[in-house]
Amino acid sequence: MSADDLFPAVEPFESGHLPVDSRHSIYWEQSGNPAGKTVVFLHGGPGAGAMPQHRQFFDPQAYRIVIFDQRGAGRSIPLGEITDNTTEHLIADMEALRQYLKIQRWMLFGGSWGSSLALAYAEKYPYRCIGLILRGIFLCRLHEIEWFLHGMGNFFPEAQKKFVEYLPPDERGNLLSNYYRRLTNADPEVHMPAAHAWSRYESSCSTLLPSTEVVAALTDPASSLGLARIEAHYFTNNLFMEEGMLLAHVGKLAGIPGVIVQGRYDIICPILSATELADVWPLADLRIVPDAGHSAVEPGIRTALVQATEQMKSKI
């Protein structure tokens, strides 16, 4: 991630692990200004985990920057754990963290699945939210899951071919089920190659132009298992949401300002979902980046996100 259009790197002034039940403990950190306006960063996937560079979307003089890794992801433990890992669990974890850090209200910043989680949380706890900045909108509908598994091959046929042909011919008729079976196998010799194939497929489709940096980040063994296993777990269970619920409940965001940053050529989360969301959320400002795909590290997306965090200072 280039530093040209981001804030300087900062280190956390506090971090730790918060036990949220008898099995899961989530990693959290705070950086920036302890007395600033609070923003919480919601990573994608589900299961991708956050990175230190994510702090750099925010002015450390103005924001109290809260970053955490969702259940089973990143530095949370145990890595890749899918037991008691649902959307409702993640929302409850956010509330537990908010209370633990003694935060009254916060701004939500999330991309891809992070945009989904931000919407789900805000629709349940609108009085806890002072604003939302969302990128690469994913509304958790069945056709969006099908698009991820099959439709992206219309634009990235080489990546789709490798994704499909990782499985033996007799298992290619149900990609999700057969990947999920491998990803949840206890043997690392079974689940790790499947995790690498899944993560390579997703990362190869994430940017408008090829990016070895993005592919390397998502296919790293330390992150690929959480991403692939948890993503397949959520997809298998329809993201643990009723079909269309995020759009149906947008009215609960009345009075909450938002910015939607969307790459014109986002293949993972096509632009239609962003426009559908903007159409029913009057206070949302849709900003289409004309020369970008899905990834937050693409230059146009980075710039638009930083502009959003700067402009939101006067609204929250």
Secondary structure, 3 states (H helix, E strand, C coil): CCCCCCCCCCCCCEEEEEECCCCCEEEEEEEECCCCEEEEEECCCCCCCCCHHHHHHCCCCCEEEEEECCCCCCCCECCCCCCCCCHHHHHHHHHHHHHHCCCCCEEEEEECHHHHHHHHHHHHCHHHEEEEEEECCCCCCHHHHHHHHCHHHHCCHHHHHHHHHCCCHHHCCCHHHHHHHHHCCCCHHHHHHHHHHHHHHHHHCCCCCCCHHHHHHHHCHHHHHHHHHHHHHHHHCHHHCCCCHHHHCHHHHCCCCEEEEEECCCCCCCHHHHHHHHHHCCCEEEEEECCCCCCCCCHHHHHHHHHHHHHHCCCC
